[in-house]
Amino acid sequence: MARPAKPFFRKQTQSWYCSLSGKQFSLGKDKQLAFQKFHELMANREEHLQNRFSLYELSQAYLDWCQANRKPATYKLHRHFLKSFIEAVGRRLQASQLKIHQVTKWHEGLGVSSTTQNDAVAIMQRMLNWAVEQSYISRNPITGMKKPKRKRRDVYYTAEQWAQIREHANGSLVDLLDFLYCTGCRPQEARLIESRHIHNDLVIFPSDESKGQNEPRVIYLAPKAKTIIDNQLLKFPEGPLFRNERGVPWTKNAIVLRLRRISEKIGFRVIAYGARHSWATEALMNGGVDPISVALLMGHKDTTMVSRVYSHLAKNPVFLRQQAHRATPTRNHEQISSSAEPPSATDK
């Protein structure tokens, strides 16, 4: 028969302890206070048992799950930020002891943009929510924490600006930028395209390779985009189609560095997502494509993202005036015009 839990004294530390489910709890050096703390501990036994894990232990368990159930890039990103956080707070801090100000101090000290800080806090919250779901802890200690604001990436380029960008780009980077500008696809999607994804005038990523992993991602190739793909297939029949001058597949960092140098030369910010946003802007403003089609072609489920990211259209009075004229039915316009005529002398 197992002995009932009770405090015990350890001579080496001159302190009182107790054990619950194999984990020892320090009760302090004073016997009376130690027994008082022990009874409080037993009264809240379940809560203490759930909150017995350190943040380091939770992070390791979560990363094991993440590695088995998420894409390698997702696992790598989560591991990066969780490792940074554990280094900041230490391996022994328990989840139940975590305070919001500790997370705030950590993400503000990362030396990154507010958007990246937002990602970092989101990963922390996801890990703790997962721990609650798996019954490692009873509650998320940073529930309700406000994340840093994300900076909107609604950068888009006029035809003149795009000509400047292409003029200062060179080599294989031009092919990549032109493809983004012709299709509106995500830069990451372009980097990952291989010959196995090409189906005539379509690029199809199976659901397990698409964003969200819910359904296949289809990129429709207009003639110019199809020509670019055909040329890349001739050069690289196996593996990623878009590569640099050394035949190495483009990485996110390599693209960022090349575009940063172009930005310094032409005097305005150049980012890969700008090509995607420019495609959408041109489709909406000059191509006459409806927002639903634009959203679907870009790989969005609905128009929410298009409406939010391309809100700069609301600041374009010329475009809105054109839309206002298009939105007014001719018959109604004639009726309004006739009813607005001044009354004759007999009517008075």
Buried (B, 14 or more C-beta within 10 A) or exposed (E): EEEEBEBEEEEEEEBBBBEBEEEEBEBBEEEEEBBEBBEEBBEEEEBBBBBBBBBBBBBBBBBEBBBEEBEEEEBEBBBEBBEBBBEBBEEEBBBBEBEBEBBBEBBEEBEBEBBBBBBBBBBBBBBBBBBBEEEBBBBBBBEEBEBBEBEEBBBBBEEEBBEBBBEBBEEBBBBBBBBBBBBBBBBEBBBBBBBEBBEEEEBBBEEEBBEEEEEEBBBBBEEEBBEBBEEBBEEBEEEBBBBBEEEEBBEEEBBBEBBEEBBEEEEEEBBBBBBBBBBBBBBBBEEEBEBEEBBBBBBBEEBEBBEEBBEEBEEEEEBEEEBEEEEEEEEEEEEEEEEEEEEEEEEE
